[in-house]
Amino acid sequence: MVPVNVMDDVPAMMPNKPAHETVSVSGGCFEIEFERARLHIRGDVSPAMLKLLIRELSL
């Protein structure tokens, strides 16, 4: 299980681009924007967990 916060809408850290191009890193958090979702992660996330999240949201 991963603790999450669901937010209505948060301004993107970068302009809209396809998911594979939109990755922003800033001050211990990063954001990946997908066609239908935005993943905003703060703190440490294992590479395996990050891969899983990206794979699931890319479907």
PDBQT receptor file of N, H, CA, C and O in Angstrom, charges set to zero:
ATOM      1  N   MET A   1       0.833  -1.182   0.000  1.00  0.00    +0.000 N 
ATOM      2  CA  MET A   1       0.000   0.000   0.000  1.00  0.00    +0.000 C 
ATOM      3  C   MET A   1       0.878   1.246   0.000  1.00  0.00    +0.000 C 
ATOM      4  O   MET A   1       1.934   1.289   0.631  1.00  0.00    +0.000 OA
ATOM      5  N   VAL A   2       0.417   2.236  -0.713  1.00  0.00    +0.000 N 
ATOM      6  H   VAL A   2      -0.441   2.201  -1.226  1.00  0.00    +0.000 HD
ATOM      7  CA  VAL A   2       1.114   3.513  -0.782  1.00  0.00    +0.000 C 
ATOM      8  C   VAL A   2       0.151   4.586  -0.297  1.00  0.00    +0.000 C 
ATOM      9  O   VAL A   2      -0.959   4.683  -0.819  1.00  0.00    +0.000 OA
ATOM     10  N   PRO A   3       0.541   5.400   0.691  1.00  0.00    +0.000 N 
ATOM     11  CA  PRO A   3      -0.354   6.480   1.118  1.00  0.00    +0.000 C 
ATOM     12  C   PRO A   3      -0.491   7.506  -0.002  1.00  0.00    +0.000 C 
ATOM     13  O   PRO A   3       0.500   7.905  -0.615  1.00  0.00    +0.000 OA
ATOM     14  N   VAL A   4      -1.717   7.928  -0.262  1.00  0.00    +0.000 N 
ATOM     15  H   VAL A   4      -2.522   7.605   0.236  1.00  0.00    +0.000 HD
ATOM     16  CA  VAL A   4      -1.960   8.908  -1.325  1.00  0.00    +0.000 C 
ATOM     17  C   VAL A   4      -2.895  10.000  -0.834  1.00  0.00    +0.000 C 
ATOM     18  O   VAL A   4      -3.691   9.792   0.082  1.00  0.00    +0.000 OA
ATOM     19  N   ASN A   5      -2.790  11.150  -1.447  1.00  0.00    +0.000 N 
ATOM     20  H   ASN A   5      -2.144  11.319  -2.192  1.00  0.00    +0.000 HD
ATOM     21  CA  ASN A   5      -3.742  12.240  -1.276  1.00  0.00    +0.000 C 
ATOM     22  C   ASN A   5      -4.372  12.481  -2.630  1.00  0.00    +0.000 C 
ATOM     23  O   ASN A   5      -3.656  12.648  -3.618  1.00  0.00    +0.000 OA
ATOM     24  N   VAL A   6      -5.687  12.503  -2.702  1.00  0.00    +0.000 N 
ATOM     25  H   VAL A   6      -6.268  12.367  -1.900  1.00  0.00    +0.000 HD
ATOM     26  CA  VAL A   6      -6.380  12.784  -3.951  1.00  0.00    +0.000 C 
ATOM     27  C   VAL A   6      -6.745  14.253  -3.942  1.00  0.00    +0.000 C 
ATOM     28  O   VAL A   6      -7.401  14.737  -3.019  1.00  0.00    +0.000 OA
ATOM     29  N   MET A   7      -6.315  14.956  -4.973  1.00  0.00    +0.000 N 
ATOM     30  H   MET A   7      -5.782  14.563  -5.722  1.00  0.00    +0.000 HD
ATOM     31  CA  MET A   7      -6.550  16.390  -5.046  1.00  0.00    +0.000 C 
ATOM     32  C   MET A   7      -7.396  16.692  -6.270  1.00  0.00    +0.000 C 
ATOM     33  O   MET A   7      -7.251  16.052  -7.311  1.00  0.00    +0.000 OA
ATOM     34  N   ASP A   8      -8.279  17.668  -6.139  1.00  0.00    +0.000 N 
ATOM     35  H   ASP A   8      -8.397  18.189  -5.293  1.00  0.00    +0.000 HD
ATOM     36  CA  ASP A   8      -9.174  18.039  -7.227  1.00  0.00    +0.000 C 
ATOM     37  C   ASP A   8      -8.394  18.497  -8.445  1.00  0.00    +0.000 C 
ATOM     38  O   ASP A   8      -8.545  17.932  -9.528  1.00  0.00    +0.000 OA
ATOM     39  N   ASP A   9      -7.563  19.512  -8.280  1.00  0.00    +0.000 N 
ATOM     40  H   ASP A   9      -7.440  19.971  -7.400  1.00  0.00    +0.000 HD
ATOM     41  CA  ASP A   9      -6.760  19.993  -9.396  1.00  0.00    +0.000 C 
ATOM     42  C   ASP A   9      -5.598  20.790  -8.842  1.00  0.00    +0.000 C 
ATOM     43  O   ASP A   9      -5.774  21.650  -7.979  1.00  0.00    +0.000 OA
ATOM     44  N   VAL A  10      -4.432  20.503  -9.337  1.00  0.00    +0.000 N 
ATOM     45  H   VAL A  10      -4.290  19.805 -10.039  1.00  0.00    +0.000 HD
ATOM     46  CA  VAL A  10      -3.212  21.183  -8.919  1.00  0.00    +0.000 C 
ATOM     47  C   VAL A  10      -2.534  21.676 -10.178  1.00  0.00    +0.000 C 
ATOM     48  O   VAL A  10      -2.424  20.918 -11.142  1.00  0.00    +0.000 OA
ATOM     49  N   PRO A  11      -2.070  22.924 -10.209  1.00  0.00    +0.000 N 
ATOM     50  CA  PRO A  11      -1.395  23.400 -11.416  1.00  0.00    +0.000 C 
ATOM     51  C   PRO A  11      -0.177  22.542 -11.742  1.00  0.00    +0.000 C 
ATOM     52  O   PRO A  11       0.582  22.161 -10.851  1.00  0.00    +0.000 OA
ATOM     53  N   ALA A  12       0.001  22.247 -13.014  1.00  0.00    +0.000 N 
ATOM     54  H   ALA A  12      -0.616  22.557 -13.738  1.00  0.00    +0.000 HD
ATOM     55  CA  ALA A  12       1.145  21.439 -13.450  1.00  0.00    +0.000 C 
ATOM     56  C   ALA A  12       2.430  22.216 -13.261  1.00  0.00    +0.000 C 
ATOM     57  O   ALA A  12       2.447  23.444 -13.354  1.00  0.00    +0.000 OA
ATOM     58  N   MET A  13       3.519  21.486 -12.992  1.00  0.00    +0.000 N 
ATOM     59  H   MET A  13       3.505  20.489 -12.917  1.00  0.00    +0.000 HD
ATOM     60  CA  MET A  13       4.819  22.119 -12.856  1.00  0.00    +0.000 C 
ATOM     61  C   MET A  13       5.436  22.388 -14.223  1.00  0.00    +0.000 C 
ATOM     62  O   MET A  13       6.373  23.177 -14.341  1.00  0.00    +0.000 OA
ATOM     63  N   MET A  14       4.907  21.729 -15.262  1.00  0.00    +0.000 N 
ATOM     64  H   MET A  14       4.145  21.089 -15.166  1.00  0.00    +0.000 HD
ATOM     65  CA  MET A  14       5.398  21.910 -16.620  1.00  0.00    +0.000 C 
ATOM     66  C   MET A  14       4.187  21.946 -17.546  1.00  0.00    +0.000 C 
ATOM     67  O   MET A  14       3.127  21.443 -17.172  1.00  0.00    +0.000 OA
ATOM     68  N   PRO A  15       4.307  22.521 -18.737  1.00  0.00    +0.000 N 
ATOM     69  CA  PRO A  15       3.193  22.513 -19.683  1.00  0.00    +0.000 C 
ATOM     70  C   PRO A  15       2.825  21.093 -20.102  1.00  0.00    +0.000 C 
ATOM     71  O   PRO A  15       3.626  20.167 -19.974  1.00  0.00    +0.000 OA
ATOM     72  N   ASN A  16       1.579  20.937 -20.612  1.00  0.00    +0.000 N 
ATOM     73  H   ASN A  16       0.929  21.690 -20.716  1.00  0.00    +0.000 HD
ATOM     74  CA  ASN A  16       1.114  19.616 -21.034  1.00  0.00    +0.000 C 
ATOM     75  C   ASN A  16       1.970  19.059 -22.158  1.00  0.00    +0.000 C 
ATOM     76  O   ASN A  16       2.219  19.729 -23.160  1.00  0.00    +0.000 OA
ATOM     77  N   LYS A  17       2.414  17.826 -21.977  1.00  0.00    +0.000 N 
ATOM     78  H   LYS A  17       2.212  17.281 -21.163  1.00  0.00    +0.000 HD
ATOM     79  CA  LYS A  17       3.186  17.080 -22.965  1.00  0.00    +0.000 C 
ATOM     80  C   LYS A  17       2.790  15.625 -22.805  1.00  0.00    +0.000 C 
ATOM     81  O   LYS A  17       2.166  15.270 -21.805  1.00  0.00    +0.000 OA
ATOM     82  N   PRO A  18       3.136  14.766 -23.765  1.00  0.00    +0.000 N 
ATOM     83  CA  PRO A  18       2.869  13.339 -23.573  1.00  0.00    +0.000 C 
ATOM     84  C   PRO A  18       3.557  12.823 -22.311  1.00  0.00    +0.000 C 
ATOM     85  O   PRO A  18       4.563  13.385 -21.878  1.00  0.00    +0.000 OA
ATOM     86  N   ALA A  19       3.021  11.761 -21.724  1.00  0.00    +0.000 N 
ATOM     87  H   ALA A  19       2.204  11.304 -22.075  1.00  0.00    +0.000 HD
ATOM     88  CA  ALA A  19       3.513  11.250 -20.440  1.00  0.00    +0.000 C 
ATOM     89  C   ALA A  19       5.001  10.975 -20.434  1.00  0.00    +0.000 C 
ATOM     90  O   ALA A  19       5.674  11.255 -19.442  1.00  0.00    +0.000 OA
ATOM     91  N   HIS A  20       5.527  10.435 -21.512  1.00  0.00    +0.000 N 
ATOM     92  H   HIS A  20       4.981  10.208 -22.318  1.00  0.00    +0.000 HD
ATOM     93  CA  HIS A  20       6.939  10.078 -21.509  1.00  0.00    +0.000 C 
ATOM     94  C   HIS A  20       7.847  11.298 -21.523  1.00  0.00    +0.000 C 
ATOM     95  O   HIS A  20       9.050  11.168 -21.297  1.00  0.00    +0.000 OA
ATOM     96  N   GLU A  21       7.303  12.475 -21.782  1.00  0.00    +0.000 N 
ATOM     97  H   GLU A  21       6.325  12.581 -21.966  1.00  0.00    +0.000 HD
ATOM     98  CA  GLU A  21       8.114  13.690 -21.822  1.00  0.00    +0.000 C 
ATOM     99  C   GLU A  21       7.924  14.589 -20.606  1.00  0.00    +0.000 C 
ATOM    100  O   GLU A  21       8.756  15.463 -20.365  1.00  0.00    +0.000 OA
ATOM    101  N   THR A  22       6.863  14.403 -19.839  1.00  0.00    +0.000 N 
ATOM    102  H   THR A  22       6.187  13.692 -20.035  1.00  0.00    +0.000 HD
ATOM    103  CA  THR A  22       6.555  15.324 -18.762  1.00  0.00    +0.000 C 
ATOM    104  C   THR A  22       6.984  14.774 -17.412  1.00  0.00    +0.000 C 
ATOM    105  O   THR A  22       6.233  14.057 -16.751  1.00  0.00    +0.000 OA
ATOM    106  N   VAL A  23       8.183  15.115 -17.021  1.00  0.00    +0.000 N 
ATOM    107  H   VAL A  23       8.793  15.697 -17.558  1.00  0.00    +0.000 HD
ATOM    108  CA  VAL A  23       8.688  14.750 -15.699  1.00  0.00    +0.000 C 
ATOM    109  C   VAL A  23       9.373  15.978 -15.143  1.00  0.00    +0.000 C 
ATOM    110  O   VAL A  23      10.273  16.534 -15.773  1.00  0.00    +0.000 OA
ATOM    111  N   SER A  24       8.954  16.403 -13.972  1.00  0.00    +0.000 N 
ATOM    112  H   SER A  24       8.223  15.952 -13.460  1.00  0.00    +0.000 HD
ATOM    113  CA  SER A  24       9.524  17.585 -13.343  1.00  0.00    +0.000 C 
ATOM    114  C   SER A  24       9.991  17.229 -11.938  1.00  0.00    +0.000 C 
ATOM    115  O   SER A  24       9.269  16.573 -11.188  1.00  0.00    +0.000 OA
ATOM    116  N   VAL A  25      11.184  17.656 -11.586  1.00  0.00    +0.000 N 
ATOM    117  H   VAL A  25      11.771  18.189 -12.196  1.00  0.00    +0.000 HD
ATOM    118  CA  VAL A  25      11.732  17.389 -10.256  1.00  0.00    +0.000 C 
ATOM    119  C   VAL A  25      12.029  18.714  -9.586  1.00  0.00    +0.000 C 
ATOM    120  O   VAL A  25      12.680  19.579 -10.173  1.00  0.00    +0.000 OA
ATOM    121  N   SER A  26      11.549  18.880  -8.344  1.00  0.00    +0.000 N 
ATOM    122  H   SER A  26      11.021  18.178  -7.867  1.00  0.00    +0.000 HD
ATOM    123  CA  SER A  26      11.763  20.138  -7.638  1.00  0.00    +0.000 C 
ATOM    124  C   SER A  26      11.685  19.917  -6.138  1.00  0.00    +0.000 C 
ATOM    125  O   SER A  26      10.651  19.483  -5.632  1.00  0.00    +0.000 OA
ATOM    126  N   GLY A  27      12.747  20.205  -5.430  1.00  0.00    +0.000 N 
ATOM    127  H   GLY A  27      13.588  20.558  -5.841  1.00  0.00    +0.000 HD
ATOM    128  CA  GLY A  27      12.749  20.212  -3.968  1.00  0.00    +0.000 C 
ATOM    129  C   GLY A  27      12.208  18.978  -3.288  1.00  0.00    +0.000 C 
ATOM    130  O   GLY A  27      11.367  19.105  -2.398  1.00  0.00    +0.000 OA
ATOM    131  N   GLY A  28      12.648  17.782  -3.661  1.00  0.00    +0.000 N 
ATOM    132  H   GLY A  28      13.331  17.679  -4.384  1.00  0.00    +0.000 HD
ATOM    133  CA  GLY A  28      12.211  16.570  -2.982  1.00  0.00    +0.000 C 
ATOM    134  C   GLY A  28      10.876  16.028  -3.438  1.00  0.00    +0.000 C 
ATOM    135  O   GLY A  28      10.366  15.082  -2.838  1.00  0.00    +0.000 OA
ATOM    136  N   CYS A  29      10.295  16.593  -4.476  1.00  0.00    +0.000 N 
ATOM    137  H   CYS A  29      10.709  17.362  -4.963  1.00  0.00    +0.000 HD
ATOM    138  CA  CYS A  29       9.066  16.042  -5.026  1.00  0.00    +0.000 C 
ATOM    139  C   CYS A  29       9.153  16.100  -6.545  1.00  0.00    +0.000 C 
ATOM    140  O   CYS A  29       9.896  16.906  -7.104  1.00  0.00    +0.000 OA
ATOM    141  N   PHE A  30       8.397  15.249  -7.198  1.00  0.00    +0.000 N 
ATOM    142  H   PHE A  30       7.794  14.594  -6.744  1.00  0.00    +0.000 HD
ATOM    143  CA  PHE A  30       8.373  15.314  -8.648  1.00  0.00    +0.000 C 
ATOM    144  C   PHE A  30       6.991  15.001  -9.160  1.00  0.00    +0.000 C 
ATOM    145  O   PHE A  30       6.156  14.451  -8.441  1.00  0.00    +0.000 OA
ATOM    146  N   GLU A  31       6.753  15.353 -10.406  1.00  0.00    +0.000 N 
ATOM    147  H   GLU A  31       7.431  15.799 -10.990  1.00  0.00    +0.000 HD
ATOM    148  CA  GLU A  31       5.447  15.222 -11.019  1.00  0.00    +0.000 C 
ATOM    149  C   GLU A  31       5.602  14.575 -12.380  1.00  0.00    +0.000 C 
ATOM    150  O   GLU A  31       6.496  14.925 -13.150  1.00  0.00    +0.000 OA
ATOM    151  N   ILE A  32       4.719  13.625 -12.669  1.00  0.00    +0.000 N 
ATOM    152  H   ILE A  32       3.993  13.342 -12.043  1.00  0.00    +0.000 HD
ATOM    153  CA  ILE A  32       4.659  13.010 -13.989  1.00  0.00    +0.000 C 
ATOM    154  C   ILE A  32       3.239  13.209 -14.481  1.00  0.00    +0.000 C 
ATOM    155  O   ILE A  32       2.286  12.822 -13.806  1.00  0.00    +0.000 OA
ATOM    156  N   GLU A  33       3.090  13.805 -15.641  1.00  0.00    +0.000 N 
ATOM    157  H   GLU A  33       3.864  14.119 -16.190  1.00  0.00    +0.000 HD
ATOM    158  CA  GLU A  33       1.762  14.065 -16.172  1.00  0.00    +0.000 C 
ATOM    159  C   GLU A  33       1.438  13.080 -17.280  1.00  0.00    +0.000 C 
ATOM    160  O   GLU A  33       2.215  12.895 -18.217  1.00  0.00    +0.000 OA
ATOM    161  N   PHE A  34       0.274  12.451 -17.156  1.00  0.00    +0.000 N 
ATOM    162  H   PHE A  34      -0.357  12.601 -16.395  1.00  0.00    +0.000 HD
ATOM    163  CA  PHE A  34      -0.219  11.502 -18.132  1.00  0.00    +0.000 C 
ATOM    164  C   PHE A  34      -1.376  12.147 -18.871  1.00  0.00    +0.000 C 
ATOM    165  O   PHE A  34      -1.813  13.243 -18.521  1.00  0.00    +0.000 OA
ATOM    166  N   GLU A  35      -1.868  11.469 -19.888  1.00  0.00    +0.000 N 
ATOM    167  H   GLU A  35      -1.513  10.579 -20.173  1.00  0.00    +0.000 HD
ATOM    168  CA  GLU A  35      -2.992  11.991 -20.658  1.00  0.00    +0.000 C 
ATOM    169  C   GLU A  35      -4.222  12.207 -19.777  1.00  0.00    +0.000 C 
ATOM    170  O   GLU A  35      -4.960  13.174 -19.966  1.00  0.00    +0.000 OA
ATOM    171  N   ARG A  36      -4.444  11.305 -18.815  1.00  0.00    +0.000 N 
ATOM    172  H   ARG A  36      -3.844  10.520 -18.661  1.00  0.00    +0.000 HD
ATOM    173  CA  ARG A  36      -5.657  11.386 -17.989  1.00  0.00    +0.000 C 
ATOM    174  C   ARG A  36      -5.387  11.493 -16.498  1.00  0.00    +0.000 C 
ATOM    175  O   ARG A  36      -6.321  11.425 -15.699  1.00  0.00    +0.000 OA
ATOM    176  N   ALA A  37      -4.144  11.658 -16.112  1.00  0.00    +0.000 N 
ATOM    177  H   ALA A  37      -3.386  11.714 -16.762  1.00  0.00    +0.000 HD
ATOM    178  CA  ALA A  37      -3.812  11.728 -14.685  1.00  0.00    +0.000 C 
ATOM    179  C   ALA A  37      -2.514  12.485 -14.477  1.00  0.00    +0.000 C 
ATOM    180  O   ALA A  37      -1.684  12.588 -15.380  1.00  0.00    +0.000 OA
ATOM    181  N   ARG A  38      -2.355  13.005 -13.285  1.00  0.00    +0.000 N 
ATOM    182  H   ARG A  38      -3.029  12.921 -12.551  1.00  0.00    +0.000 HD
ATOM    183  CA  ARG A  38      -1.106  13.664 -12.899  1.00  0.00    +0.000 C 
ATOM    184  C   ARG A  38      -0.641  13.029 -11.596  1.00  0.00    +0.000 C 
ATOM    185  O   ARG A  38      -1.386  12.989 -10.617  1.00  0.00    +0.000 OA
ATOM    186  N   LEU A  39       0.578  12.538 -11.585  1.00  0.00    +0.000 N 
ATOM    187  H   LEU A  39       1.183  12.570 -12.380  1.00  0.00    +0.000 HD
ATOM    188  CA  LEU A  39       1.158  11.881 -10.422  1.00  0.00    +0.000 C 
ATOM    189  C   LEU A  39       2.155  12.842  -9.796  1.00  0.00    +0.000 C 
ATOM    190  O   LEU A  39       3.156  13.204 -10.414  1.00  0.00    +0.000 OA
ATOM    191  N   HIS A  40       1.874  13.253  -8.563  1.00  0.00    +0.000 N 
ATOM    192  H   HIS A  40       1.061  12.959  -8.061  1.00  0.00    +0.000 HD
ATOM    193  CA  HIS A  40       2.735  14.199  -7.843  1.00  0.00    +0.000 C 
ATOM    194  C   HIS A  40       3.265  13.460  -6.623  1.00  0.00    +0.000 C 
ATOM    195  O   HIS A  40       2.497  13.117  -5.724  1.00  0.00    +0.000 OA
ATOM    196  N   ILE A  41       4.564  13.214  -6.585  1.00  0.00    +0.000 N 
ATOM    197  H   ILE A  41       5.187  13.492  -7.315  1.00  0.00    +0.000 HD
ATOM    198  CA  ILE A  41       5.158  12.391  -5.529  1.00  0.00    +0.000 C 
ATOM    199  C   ILE A  41       6.106  13.229  -4.694  1.00  0.00    +0.000 C 
ATOM    200  O   ILE A  41       6.966  13.931  -5.225  1.00  0.00    +0.000 OA
ATOM    201  N   ARG A  42       5.941  13.149  -3.380  1.00  0.00    +0.000 N 
ATOM    202  H   ARG A  42       5.242  12.579  -2.948  1.00  0.00    +0.000 HD
ATOM    203  CA  ARG A  42       6.845  13.826  -2.440  1.00  0.00    +0.000 C 
ATOM    204  C   ARG A  42       7.578  12.768  -1.640  1.00  0.00    +0.000 C 
ATOM    205  O   ARG A  42       6.984  11.770  -1.234  1.00  0.00    +0.000 OA
ATOM    206  N   GLY A  43       8.853  12.978  -1.415  1.00  0.00    +0.000 N 
ATOM    207  H   GLY A  43       9.336  13.789  -1.745  1.00  0.00    +0.000 HD
ATOM    208  CA  GLY A  43       9.625  12.039  -0.605  1.00  0.00    +0.000 C 
ATOM    209  C   GLY A  43      10.245  10.935  -1.436  1.00  0.00    +0.000 C 
ATOM    210  O   GLY A  43      10.346  11.034  -2.659  1.00  0.00    +0.000 OA
ATOM    211  N   ASP A  44      10.659   9.878  -0.747  1.00  0.00    +0.000 N 
ATOM    212  H   ASP A  44      10.577   9.798   0.246  1.00  0.00    +0.000 HD
ATOM    213  CA  ASP A  44      11.356   8.770  -1.396  1.00  0.00    +0.000 C 
ATOM    214  C   ASP A  44      10.374   7.724  -1.904  1.00  0.00    +0.000 C 
ATOM    215  O   ASP A  44       9.458   7.315  -1.190  1.00  0.00    +0.000 OA
ATOM    216  N   VAL A  45      10.575   7.300  -3.140  1.00  0.00    +0.000 N 
ATOM    217  H   VAL A  45      11.319   7.632  -3.720  1.00  0.00    +0.000 HD
ATOM    218  CA  VAL A  45       9.789   6.228  -3.738  1.00  0.00    +0.000 C 
ATOM    219  C   VAL A  45      10.774   5.279  -4.404  1.00  0.00    +0.000 C 
ATOM    220  O   VAL A  45      11.678   5.712  -5.118  1.00  0.00    +0.000 OA
ATOM    221  N   SER A  46      10.599   3.997  -4.170  1.00  0.00    +0.000 N 
ATOM    222  H   SER A  46       9.864   3.644  -3.590  1.00  0.00    +0.000 HD
ATOM    223  CA  SER A  46      11.513   3.026  -4.774  1.00  0.00    +0.000 C 
ATOM    224  C   SER A  46      11.323   3.011  -6.288  1.00  0.00    +0.000 C 
ATOM    225  O   SER A  46      10.222   3.270  -6.772  1.00  0.00    +0.000 OA
ATOM    226  N   PRO A  47      12.369   2.713  -7.035  1.00  0.00    +0.000 N 
ATOM    227  CA  PRO A  47      12.245   2.619  -8.492  1.00  0.00    +0.000 C 
ATOM    228  C   PRO A  47      11.187   1.603  -8.923  1.00  0.00    +0.000 C 
ATOM    229  O   PRO A  47      10.483   1.830  -9.907  1.00  0.00    +0.000 OA
ATOM    230  N   ALA A  48      11.064   0.490  -8.203  1.00  0.00    +0.000 N 
ATOM    231  H   ALA A  48      11.636   0.306  -7.403  1.00  0.00    +0.000 HD
ATOM    232  CA  ALA A  48      10.063  -0.524  -8.544  1.00  0.00    +0.000 C 
ATOM    233  C   ALA A  48       8.649   0.031  -8.388  1.00  0.00    +0.000 C 
ATOM    234  O   ALA A  48       7.794  -0.215  -9.238  1.00  0.00    +0.000 OA
ATOM    235  N   MET A  49       8.394   0.778  -7.308  1.00  0.00    +0.000 N 
ATOM    236  H   MET A  49       9.090   0.978  -6.618  1.00  0.00    +0.000 HD
ATOM    237  CA  MET A  49       7.073   1.365  -7.088  1.00  0.00    +0.000 C 
ATOM    238  C   MET A  49       6.775   2.407  -8.155  1.00  0.00    +0.000 C 
ATOM    239  O   MET A  49       5.657   2.469  -8.665  1.00  0.00    +0.000 OA
ATOM    240  N   LEU A  50       7.752   3.215  -8.492  1.00  0.00    +0.000 N 
ATOM    241  H   LEU A  50       8.660   3.164  -8.078  1.00  0.00    +0.000 HD
ATOM    242  CA  LEU A  50       7.569   4.232  -9.518  1.00  0.00    +0.000 C 
ATOM    243  C   LEU A  50       7.249   3.593 -10.861  1.00  0.00    +0.000 C 
ATOM    244  O   LEU A  50       6.368   4.072 -11.575  1.00  0.00    +0.000 OA
ATOM    245  N   LYS A  51       7.948   2.519 -11.219  1.00  0.00    +0.000 N 
ATOM    246  H   LYS A  51       8.664   2.130 -10.639  1.00  0.00    +0.000 HD
ATOM    247  CA  LYS A  51       7.673   1.798 -12.469  1.00  0.00    +0.000 C 
ATOM    248  C   LYS A  51       6.244   1.281 -12.488  1.00  0.00    +0.000 C 
ATOM    249  O   LYS A  51       5.550   1.394 -13.498  1.00  0.00    +0.000 OA
ATOM    250  N   LEU A  52       5.805   0.712 -11.370  1.00  0.00    +0.000 N 
ATOM    251  H   LEU A  52       6.369   0.620 -10.550  1.00  0.00    +0.000 HD
ATOM    252  CA  LEU A  52       4.450   0.180 -11.269  1.00  0.00    +0.000 C 
ATOM    253  C   LEU A  52       3.417   1.285 -11.459  1.00  0.00    +0.000 C 
ATOM    254  O   LEU A  52       2.463   1.112 -12.217  1.00  0.00    +0.000 OA
ATOM    255  N   LEU A  53       3.593   2.407 -10.785  1.00  0.00    +0.000 N 
ATOM    256  H   LEU A  53       4.368   2.547 -10.169  1.00  0.00    +0.000 HD
ATOM    257  CA  LEU A  53       2.649   3.516 -10.913  1.00  0.00    +0.000 C 
ATOM    258  C   LEU A  53       2.589   4.032 -12.343  1.00  0.00    +0.000 C 
ATOM    259  O   LEU A  53       1.503   4.281 -12.867  1.00  0.00    +0.000 OA
ATOM    260  N   ILE A  54       3.741   4.196 -12.976  1.00  0.00    +0.000 N 
ATOM    261  H   ILE A  54       4.623   3.994 -12.550  1.00  0.00    +0.000 HD
ATOM    262  CA  ILE A  54       3.775   4.682 -14.357  1.00  0.00    +0.000 C 
ATOM    263  C   ILE A  54       3.101   3.681 -15.287  1.00  0.00    +0.000 C 
ATOM    264  O   ILE A  54       2.326   4.070 -16.160  1.00  0.00    +0.000 OA
ATOM    265  N   ARG A  55       3.391   2.404 -15.107  1.00  0.00    +0.000 N 
ATOM    266  H   ARG A  55       4.022   2.088 -14.398  1.00  0.00    +0.000 HD
ATOM    267  CA  ARG A  55       2.780   1.383 -15.968  1.00  0.00    +0.000 C 
ATOM    268  C   ARG A  55       1.262   1.386 -15.826  1.00  0.00    +0.000 C 
ATOM    269  O   ARG A  55       0.550   1.341 -16.829  1.00  0.00    +0.000 OA
ATOM    270  N   GLU A  56       0.759   1.438 -14.597  1.00  0.00    +0.000 N 
ATOM    271  H   GLU A  56       1.338   1.475 -13.782  1.00  0.00    +0.000 HD
ATOM    272  CA  GLU A  56      -0.682   1.401 -14.370  1.00  0.00    +0.000 C 
ATOM    273  C   GLU A  56      -1.388   2.642 -14.911  1.00  0.00    +0.000 C 
ATOM    274  O   GLU A  56      -2.487   2.541 -15.457  1.00  0.00    +0.000 OA
ATOM    275  N   LEU A  57      -0.771   3.800 -14.766  1.00  0.00    +0.000 N 
ATOM    276  H   LEU A  57       0.122   3.882 -14.323  1.00  0.00    +0.000 HD
ATOM    277  CA  LEU A  57      -1.409   5.028 -15.235  1.00  0.00    +0.000 C 
ATOM    278  C   LEU A  57      -1.249   5.242 -16.734  1.00  0.00    +0.000 C 
ATOM    279  O   LEU A  57      -1.930   6.093 -17.306  1.00  0.00    +0.000 OA
ATOM    280  N   SER A  58      -0.372   4.495 -17.376  1.00  0.00    +0.000 N 
ATOM    281  H   SER A  58       0.181   3.804 -16.911  1.00  0.00    +0.000 HD
ATOM    282  CA  SER A  58      -0.153   4.632 -18.815  1.00  0.00    +0.000 C 
ATOM    283  C   SER A  58      -1.118   3.785 -19.632  1.00  0.00    +0.000 C 
ATOM    284  O   SER A  58      -1.194   3.947 -20.850  1.00  0.00    +0.000 OA
ATOM    285  N   LEU A  59      -1.850   2.894 -18.994  1.00  0.00    +0.000 N 
ATOM    286  H   LEU A  59      -1.788   2.763 -18.005  1.00  0.00    +0.000 HD
ATOM    287  CA  LEU A  59      -2.761   2.001 -19.722  1.00  0.00    +0.000 C 
ATOM    288  C   LEU A  59      -3.925   2.732 -20.313  1.00  0.00    +0.000 C 
ATOM    289  O   LEU A  59      -4.778   2.119 -20.954  1.00  0.00    +0.000 OA
TER     290      LEU A  59
